Amino acid sequence: MTFLGIMLLVLCFVGCTKPDDGNQNGNGSNSNGLVGWYADKNRVGKQSDFTEINKAINNHELLSSYPTIGNYYYASRELFINNGMYSDSDAHFGRLRFSVPNPITVYRILDNQTFLLYNPFLYEDGAGSGEAVYKLYAGSIFGNMTYYDNPTYYTYYKSDNKLFVSNGDIFTITGNGLIKDGSSAVFNKYDPTKRY
């Protein structure tokens, strides 16, 4: 009878235990390994993106000119930095226009239900507001740069290898990271405290 009672108790305990659905475990991390920061490494600024910019600055290259209105745009650090923020989106940047991805998209899975979306812009280190989302070294002319932003919060749930976010986005979980439905870009996990 004692053996039968123990078996019933074990069966009851096993039957009442929820399967692993990504709840937090004792070490504070998500048991399904999703907690962390994610970026598309092909769409973030990196030192090599600044190579041509640095050459142009060193050569004091004329990027564009508008003689009728007397505007001549020569490559200089100051041309690319305004109040600490990096920009190369205007037409006067000529061949260097859109050299560095800005803004970028970053996702953060905070816990087993909170999903954060960032669209940070690139700044000189310390010049941006919000969270330091992604850090990089841009070479000797620009030095340390950082993407800054404040997040938008969403909830999510996981089902099999899919994440369903409350903003309507759906992601496939792969061995390499997250892929948003309708896209082929892989968002890899990264360390926001590291400088890339």
C-alpha positions as CSV (number, residue, x, y, z in Angstrom):
1,M,0.0,0.0,0.0
2,T,2.9,2.3,0.8
3,F,4.5,1.6,-2.5
4,L,1.2,2.3,-4.3
5,G,0.7,5.5,-2.4
6,I,4.2,6.7,-3.4
7,M,3.6,5.8,-7.0
8,L,0.3,7.8,-7.1
9,L,2.0,10.8,-5.5
10,V,4.9,10.7,-8.1
11,L,2.4,10.3,-11.0
12,C,0.3,13.2,-9.6
13,F,3.4,15.4,-9.3
14,V,4.6,14.5,-12.9
15,G,1.2,15.1,-14.4
16,C,0.8,18.5,-12.7
17,T,4.2,19.8,-13.8
18,K,4.1,22.1,-16.7
19,P,6.4,21.4,-19.6
20,D,9.3,23.8,-20.2
21,D,7.8,26.8,-21.8
22,G,10.7,29.2,-21.3
23,N,10.0,30.2,-17.7
24,Q,13.0,31.5,-15.8
25,N,15.1,29.1,-13.9
26,G,17.1,29.6,-10.7
27,N,20.0,31.5,-12.3
28,G,17.7,34.2,-13.6
29,S,18.1,33.3,-17.3
30,N,15.5,32.0,-19.6
31,S,15.6,28.2,-19.6
32,N,15.1,28.1,-23.4
33,G,18.1,30.3,-23.9
34,L,16.3,33.2,-25.6
35,V,17.0,36.0,-23.1
36,G,19.5,38.4,-24.5
37,W,20.1,41.1,-27.2
38,Y,19.8,40.5,-30.9
39,A,21.1,42.4,-34.0
40,D,21.6,41.7,-37.6
41,K,25.4,41.9,-37.8
42,N,25.2,42.7,-41.5
43,R,23.1,45.9,-40.7
44,V,25.2,47.4,-37.8
45,G,28.0,49.9,-38.1
46,K,31.5,48.4,-38.1
47,Q,35.0,49.8,-38.4
48,S,35.3,48.8,-42.0
49,D,32.3,51.0,-42.9
50,F,34.4,54.0,-41.9
51,T,37.4,53.1,-44.1
52,E,36.4,55.1,-47.2
53,I,35.1,58.0,-45.0
54,N,38.5,58.1,-43.2
55,K,40.4,58.2,-46.5
56,A,38.2,61.0,-47.8
57,I,38.7,63.0,-44.6
58,N,42.5,62.5,-44.8
59,N,42.5,63.6,-48.4
60,H,40.1,66.5,-47.7
61,E,38.0,65.2,-50.6
62,L,35.3,67.3,-52.2
63,L,32.1,65.2,-51.8
64,S,29.7,67.5,-53.6
65,S,29.4,71.0,-54.8
66,Y,26.5,73.4,-55.6
67,P,28.4,76.4,-57.2
68,T,25.2,78.3,-58.0
69,I,24.5,78.7,-54.3
70,G,28.2,78.6,-53.2
71,N,28.1,75.4,-51.2
72,Y,31.0,73.0,-51.3
73,Y,31.1,70.0,-49.0
74,Y,34.5,68.6,-48.2
75,A,35.0,65.5,-46.1
76,S,35.7,66.3,-42.5
77,R,34.8,64.8,-39.2
78,E,32.5,67.7,-38.5
79,L,30.5,67.1,-41.6
80,F,29.5,63.7,-40.3
81,I,28.9,64.6,-36.7
82,N,26.3,67.1,-35.6
83,N,25.7,67.6,-31.8
84,G,27.4,64.3,-31.2
85,M,25.1,62.4,-33.6
86,Y,26.5,60.7,-36.7
87,S,24.8,61.2,-40.1
88,D,25.6,60.5,-43.7
89,S,22.0,60.5,-45.2
90,D,22.0,63.9,-47.0
91,A,22.7,64.1,-50.7
92,H,25.8,66.3,-50.1
93,F,27.7,63.3,-48.7
94,G,28.0,62.2,-52.3
95,R,29.7,58.8,-52.8
96,L,29.8,58.3,-49.0
97,R,26.1,58.7,-48.5
98,F,24.6,55.8,-46.5
99,S,28.1,54.4,-45.8
100,V,27.2,53.4,-42.2
101,P,23.9,51.8,-41.2
102,N,21.9,54.3,-39.2
103,P,19.5,53.8,-37.5
104,I,19.6,50.0,-36.9
105,T,17.1,47.6,-35.4
106,V,17.8,45.7,-32.2
107,Y,15.7,43.3,-30.3
108,R,16.0,42.3,-26.6
109,I,14.2,39.4,-24.9
110,L,14.1,40.5,-21.3
111,D,12.4,37.5,-19.7
112,N,9.8,34.8,-20.6
113,Q,7.2,37.4,-21.7
114,T,8.9,40.8,-22.3
115,F,10.2,41.8,-25.8
116,L,11.9,45.1,-26.4
117,L,12.3,46.8,-29.7
118,Y,15.0,49.5,-30.3
119,N,15.7,51.6,-33.4
120,P,18.9,53.3,-32.2
121,F,20.9,56.1,-33.9
122,L,24.7,56.3,-33.9
123,Y,26.5,58.9,-31.6
124,E,29.9,59.7,-30.3
125,D,30.4,57.7,-27.1
126,G,28.4,59.4,-24.3
127,A,26.6,61.9,-26.5
128,G,23.4,60.0,-27.0
129,S,20.4,59.7,-24.8
130,G,18.7,56.4,-23.7
131,E,20.4,53.1,-23.4
132,A,23.7,52.3,-24.9
133,V,22.5,49.5,-27.2
134,Y,25.5,48.6,-29.4
135,K,29.1,49.8,-29.2
136,L,31.7,49.9,-31.9
137,Y,35.2,51.3,-32.7
138,A,35.1,53.4,-35.8
139,G,38.8,53.9,-36.4
140,S,41.2,56.7,-35.4
141,I,39.2,59.6,-36.7
142,F,35.8,58.8,-35.1
143,G,37.0,56.6,-32.2
144,N,34.4,55.0,-30.0
145,M,30.8,55.2,-31.2
146,T,27.6,53.9,-29.7
147,Y,24.0,53.4,-30.9
148,Y,21.5,54.8,-28.3
149,D,17.8,54.5,-27.9
150,N,14.9,53.9,-25.5
151,P,13.0,50.7,-26.1
152,T,9.4,50.1,-27.0
153,Y,8.0,47.3,-24.8
154,Y,5.9,44.4,-26.0
155,T,4.9,41.0,-24.7
156,Y,5.5,37.7,-26.5
157,Y,4.9,34.1,-26.2
158,K,6.8,31.1,-27.6
159,S,5.2,28.2,-29.4
160,D,7.5,25.5,-30.8
161,N,10.2,27.4,-32.7
162,K,8.2,30.6,-33.1
163,L,7.9,33.8,-31.2
164,F,4.7,35.7,-31.4
165,V,5.1,39.4,-30.4
166,S,2.1,41.6,-29.3
167,N,3.0,44.1,-32.1
168,G,2.1,41.4,-34.7
169,D,5.7,40.4,-35.5
170,I,6.5,36.7,-35.7
171,F,10.0,35.3,-35.5
172,T,11.4,31.9,-36.2
173,I,14.0,30.6,-33.7
174,T,17.0,29.0,-35.4
175,G,20.3,27.8,-34.2
176,N,21.8,31.1,-35.4
177,G,19.3,33.5,-34.0
178,L,15.9,35.0,-34.8
179,I,14.5,35.5,-38.3
180,K,11.5,37.8,-38.7
181,D,8.7,36.3,-40.8
182,G,8.9,37.8,-44.3
183,S,12.7,38.4,-44.1
184,S,15.9,36.4,-44.5
185,A,18.0,38.6,-42.1
186,V,19.3,36.7,-39.1
187,F,19.4,38.6,-35.8
188,N,22.2,37.1,-33.8
189,K,22.7,37.3,-30.1
190,Y,25.4,39.7,-29.0
191,D,26.8,41.3,-25.8
192,P,25.8,45.0,-25.5
193,T,28.7,45.6,-23.0
194,K,31.3,44.6,-25.6
195,R,32.7,47.0,-28.2
196,Y,32.7,45.5,-31.7
